[in-house]
Amino acid sequence: MVQHRPHTTVVLAMSADGKIADFRRSPARFGTSVDKTHLEEQIAASDAVLIGAGTLRAYGTTLTVSDTVLLQQRQQQGKPDQPIHIVITHSANLNPEIRFFQQPIRRWLITTTLGKNFWQGRSEFERILVFETPTGEIDTITVLKQLTSLQIARLLVLGGGALVASMLELDLIDEFWLTVCPLILGGATAPTPVDGRGFTSQLAPHLQLLEVKKVEHEVFLHYQLQR
C-alpha cells in the first residue's frame, strides 16, 4: 500500500448481477432515494470526490451535498459546504457545456500534458494537476501523494469501472460501499464495478466484510481491503 495518500473509498450502485450500467452504458439511475441519501452521506464525509471522464460524460453532472444536517456537520468541522470534485482523464476531452461546469463546486482536473493544453487558460477548473509516467500515462500514485499534501485526507471514488480497476491494481483503495439493487441488467459488455484486464484468482484483491444493511429491497455492503 502506498503510504502518505488519502484514505480512499469507492461508492457504487450495481444490479443484482453486478453491473453498474446497462450494455448501452446509459446513466445508472436504478438506485432508490435511500441509495441517493447514502451516497450523499459518503460525499459529505469526504474532502474530495474523484470521477472518471466516462462517468462524467454519462451523467453530465455530479451529486452535491444539499441536506441541511450534512451541510451543518461540514461547517462545524471547518470544511466548505462541498468537497472538491476532481475529474481524472488522459485526454481531458470534456464538453464545457455540460451542467457539471455550472454547479457551485470547486473543480480540479488530473490529466496529461495533452489534456492540460485544452483547458489551459480557461476558468472551469480551479487547479490542473499533471503527473505523467515515462509512457505518457497518468501517474496515479504520485497524484494521490500530491492530494495528501493539498489537505485531502479522505477521497471518494465514484467510478467508473476502469478507474476503479486501475486503482486496485496499484493498491490505492481502502474501502468499498456497494449498493446491490433489485434488477438484472445482463450483457457481456455492460460495465461492472471493476473493469480493466481483471485479476487471476491467485492475485485477486480480497475483502473483509464490515457491515451489511438491508433497506427494503436494496442491500448495502461495506468492505475493506485485506492487506
C-alpha positions in Angstrom: 0.0 0.0 0.0 1.3 3.5 -0.9 1.9 5.5 2.2 1.0 9.2 2.6 -2.1 9.1 0.4 -5.7 9.9 1.1 -8.0 7.2 2.7 -9.8 6.1 -0.4 -13.4 4.7 -0.6 -15.2 3.5 -3.7 -19.0 4.0 -3.7 -21.1 2.4 -6.4 -24.6 1.1 -7.0 -24.9 -2.1 -9.1 -27.6 -4.5 -10.3 -28.0 -7.9 -8.6 -25.8 -9.4 -11.4 -23.0 -6.9 -10.7 -23.5 -4.3 -13.5 -23.1 -0.6 -12.9 -24.8 0.4 -16.2 -26.6 -1.4 -19.0 -25.0 -2.6 -22.2 -25.5 0.8 -23.7 -23.6 2.4 -20.8 -26.6 4.6 -20.1 -26.5 6.6 -16.8 -27.4 4.2 -13.9 -30.4 5.6 -12.2 -31.8 2.4 -10.8 -30.9 3.2 -7.2 -33.7 4.4 -4.8 -33.8 7.6 -2.8 -32.3 5.6 0.1 -29.2 4.9 -2.1 -29.0 8.5 -3.1 -29.1 9.6 0.6 -26.4 7.0 1.3 -24.3 8.4 -1.5 -24.8 12.0 -0.3 -23.7 11.0 3.2 -20.5 9.5 1.8 -19.8 12.6 -0.3 -20.4 14.8 2.8 -17.8 12.8 4.7 -15.1 13.3 2.1 -12.6 16.0 1.3 -12.7 15.3 -2.4 -14.6 13.3 -5.0 -12.8 11.6 -7.8 -14.7 10.9 -11.1 -13.6 9.3 -14.3 -14.3 11.1 -17.5 -16.6 8.3 -18.9 -18.8 8.6 -15.8 -18.9 12.4 -16.1 -19.8 12.2 -19.7 -22.6 9.7 -19.0 -24.2 11.8 -16.3 -23.2 15.3 -17.2 -23.4 16.3 -13.6 -22.3 15.3 -10.1 -24.1 14.9 -6.8 -23.6 17.7 -4.3 -24.4 17.9 -0.6 -27.8 19.5 -0.1 -29.1 18.0 3.2 -29.1 20.7 5.8 -27.8 18.4 8.6 -24.9 17.3 6.5 -24.1 20.8 5.5 -24.1 21.9 9.2 -21.8 19.0 10.0 -19.3 20.1 7.4 -19.5 23.7 8.6 -18.9 22.6 12.2 -15.8 20.7 11.1 -14.5 23.9 9.4 -15.0 22.4 5.9 -16.5 24.2 2.9 -20.1 23.2 2.0 -18.9 21.0 -0.9 -15.9 18.7 -1.3 -13.7 19.3 -4.2 -14.8 17.4 -7.3 -11.8 16.1 -9.3 -12.0 14.7 -12.8 -9.3 12.3 -13.9 -8.8 11.8 -17.6 -6.0 11.1 -20.0 -7.4 13.2 -22.9 -9.5 15.7 -20.9 -11.9 15.6 -23.8 -14.9 17.0 -22.0 -17.8 19.2 -23.2 -17.5 22.5 -21.3 -21.3 23.0 -21.8 -22.4 20.1 -19.6 -24.1 21.1 -16.3 -21.2 19.9 -14.2 -19.4 23.1 -15.1 -22.3 25.3 -13.9 -22.6 23.5 -10.5 -21.4 25.5 -7.4 -18.4 23.4 -6.7 -14.6 23.6 -6.8 -13.4 21.6 -9.8 -9.9 20.2 -10.3 -8.5 18.2 -13.2 -6.0 15.4 -13.2 -4.7 14.8 -16.7 -1.7 14.6 -19.0 0.2 17.3 -20.8 -2.0 16.7 -23.8 -5.2 17.2 -21.7 -3.8 20.2 -20.0 -3.3 22.1 -23.2 -7.1 22.3 -23.9 -8.0 23.6 -20.5 -5.0 25.9 -20.0 -6.1 29.5 -19.5 -9.8 28.6 -19.0 -11.7 29.1 -15.8 -13.7 25.9 -15.5 -11.0 24.1 -13.4 -9.5 25.8 -10.4 -6.5 23.5 -10.5 -4.9 21.3 -13.1 -2.6 18.5 -11.9 -0.2 16.8 -14.4 1.9 13.9 -13.3 2.9 11.5 -16.2 4.7 8.2 -16.4 7.5 7.9 -18.9 4.9 6.4 -21.3 2.7 9.4 -21.1 0.0 7.9 -18.8 -1.3 9.5 -15.6 1.0 8.7 -12.7 -1.9 7.9 -10.2 0.4 7.1 -7.3 2.2 10.4 -7.5 -1.2 12.2 -7.9 -2.6 10.7 -4.7 0.5 11.6 -2.8 0.1 15.2 -4.1 -3.5 15.2 -3.0 -2.4 14.5 0.6 -0.1 17.5 0.5 -3.1 19.5 -0.6 -5.0 18.6 2.6 -7.2 15.9 1.1 -7.3 13.2 3.7 -10.5 11.4 2.6 -11.1 10.7 -1.1 -14.3 9.2 -2.5 -14.2 7.4 -5.9 -17.4 7.4 -7.9 -16.3 5.3 -10.9 -16.2 4.1 -13.5 -15.0 0.6 -13.6 -11.8 1.3 -15.5 -10.7 3.9 -12.9 -11.5 1.5 -10.0 -9.6 -1.3 -11.7 -6.5 0.8 -12.3 -6.5 2.0 -8.7 -7.0 -1.6 -7.4 -4.0 -2.7 -9.4 -1.9 -0.1 -7.7 -3.3 -0.9 -4.2 -4.8 2.6 -3.8 -8.2 1.7 -2.5 -9.1 1.1 1.2 -12.9 0.5 1.3 -15.9 -0.3 -0.9 -19.5 0.7 -0.4 -21.6 -1.4 -2.9 -25.3 -1.0 -3.1 -27.0 -4.1 -4.6 -30.2 -3.0 -6.4 -33.0 -5.4 -7.2 -32.8 -5.7 -11.0 -30.9 -7.8 -13.6 -29.2 -5.9 -16.4 -27.1 -8.7 -18.0 -25.0 -8.0 -21.1 -21.4 -9.2 -21.8 -20.3 -5.7 -22.5 -22.2 -4.0 -19.6 -19.7 -2.3 -17.2 -19.0 -3.7 -13.8 -17.6 -2.0 -10.6 -14.1 -3.2 -11.7 -13.3 -3.4 -15.4 -9.8 -3.4 -16.8 -7.9 -6.6 -17.5 -9.1 -8.4 -14.4 -7.3 -10.5 -11.8 -6.4 -14.1 -11.6 -7.9 -15.9 -8.6 -4.4 -16.1 -7.1 -3.8 -12.4 -7.3 -7.4 -11.1 -6.8 -7.7 -8.5 -4.0 -9.5 -9.9 -1.0 -12.1 -8.0 1.0 -13.3 -8.1 4.6 -17.0 -7.5 5.1 -17.5 -4.8 7.7 -21.2 -4.1 7.5 -24.4 -5.2 5.8 -27.6 -3.1 5.7 -30.9 -4.0 4.1 -33.4 -1.3 3.3 -36.5 -2.6 1.6 -35.2 -4.3 -1.5 -31.6 -2.8 -1.6 -28.6 -4.2 0.2 -25.7 -2.0 1.3 -22.4 -3.8 1.6 -19.4 -2.2 3.3 -16.0 -3.8 2.7 -12.4 -3.0 3.4 -9.4 -4.3 1.5 -7.5 -7.0 3.3 -3.7 -6.5 3.3 
